């Protein structure tokens, strides 16, 4: 069992899980994503994809093209 014994109450006190792994991974985001249903996870990811697509220049509108294939 994990946890330290709380001597005043005679029971095990639960330790808070770490927020980051030793290599710097944010474990709170992983726990949050795992708390969602598969459908909710897909919706979160789709929302991120939509935000990225919205921030990129349109491929259909050449006037909004940022990069050209011509080299200087």
JOSULRA-V528573 format. One record per helix or strand of 3 or more residues. SS is the DSSP state (H for helix, E for strand). FROM is the first residue (numbers start at 1). LEN is the number of residues. Records with the same first field share a line. If there is no record, write none. Layout:
BEGIN
SS->FROM-LEN, FROM-LEN
END
This chain:
BEGIN
E->4-3, 11-3
H->27-9, 38-18, 62-3
END
